[in-house]
């Protein structure tokens, strides 16, 4: 594809067809309530305080960022609402977390594609913006749950919150992890860190194998750790609002 001098969308389309796949969509909600990921393409999620999707606050001594730009990741993975209890899935859940189209919540993985030669810094900045927005709102959900349970927010409670990202520049990919920085004395947000975990070249067979392994591991974490963790925090917040939920995981 690089030798053919194809456009960025051709690279992205090939990857989405062969690696970054999606679950089959259906109006009928399965009754098994298994955790599933929803792949969204160029989803526009405009920050909105009333919808529990807020921009990270400007840190002291730092220059603020204009979040009015069009932030639409090439590809992102969110939790499907199909895993949540239908008793509170329909209307109550949006009182605790950001919900899109009554279908998805709590994103955990962002992917950005750029054509070879377009510059990796652009792709990195884009996943940093999308990832920090998602991570900050995950932090807010955890903080709200801690307040609801009358526990103080500290780094022990927020340090494991994370968001994964992947940048693709031509055949080269890099895996990134965003984590909440140690919170302040009062549990306040102090920013997040973004660390490169791995990178390789997909013109090499072993590079492709590594890419598939990393993507599978990110989804394993998203559906086995991130999903149940978000569910517990959501139920904790809803109980304070008078919604009856079970303390048992998956109930």
DARAGI-V937181 format. One record per backbone hydrogen bond with DSSP energy under -1.0 kcal/mol. CO is the residue of the C=O (numbers start at 0). NH is the residue of the N-H. Records with the same first field share a line. If there is no record, write none. Layout:
BEGIN
CO: NH / NH
END
This chain:
BEGIN
0: 5
1: 4
6: 10
7: 11
8: 12
9: 13
10: 14
11: 15
12: 16
13: 17
14: 18 / 19
18: 20
35: 79
37: 77
39: 75
47: 50 / 52
48: 51
52: 47
58: 61
68: 70
72: 41
74: 110
75: 39
76: 107 / 108
77: 37
78: 104
79: 82
80: 83
84: 87 / 88
87: 92
91: 94
92: 95 / 96
99: 102 / 103
102: 80
103: 99
104: 78
107: 163
108: 76
109: 165
110: 74
111: 167
113: 169
114: 117
119: 123
120: 124
121: 125
122: 126
123: 127
124: 128
125: 129
126: 130
127: 131
128: 132
129: 133
130: 134
131: 135
132: 136
133: 137
134: 138
135: 139
136: 140
137: 141
138: 142
139: 143
140: 144
141: 145
142: 146
143: 147
144: 148
145: 150
146: 149
153: 156 / 157
154: 158
157: 160
160: 179
162: 177
163: 109
164: 175
165: 111
166: 173
167: 113
168: 171
170: 201
171: 168
172: 199
173: 166
174: 196 / 197
175: 164
176: 194
177: 162
178: 192
183: 186
187: 183
190: 180
192: 178
194: 176
197: 174
199: 172
200: 203
203: 207
204: 208
205: 209
206: 210
207: 211
208: 212
209: 213
210: 214
211: 215
212: 216
213: 217
214: 218
215: 219
216: 220
217: 221
218: 222
219: 223
220: 224 / 225
221: 226
224: 228
225: 229
226: 230
227: 231
228: 232
229: 233
230: 234
231: 235
232: 236
233: 237
234: 238
235: 239
237: 242
238: 241
247: 250
END
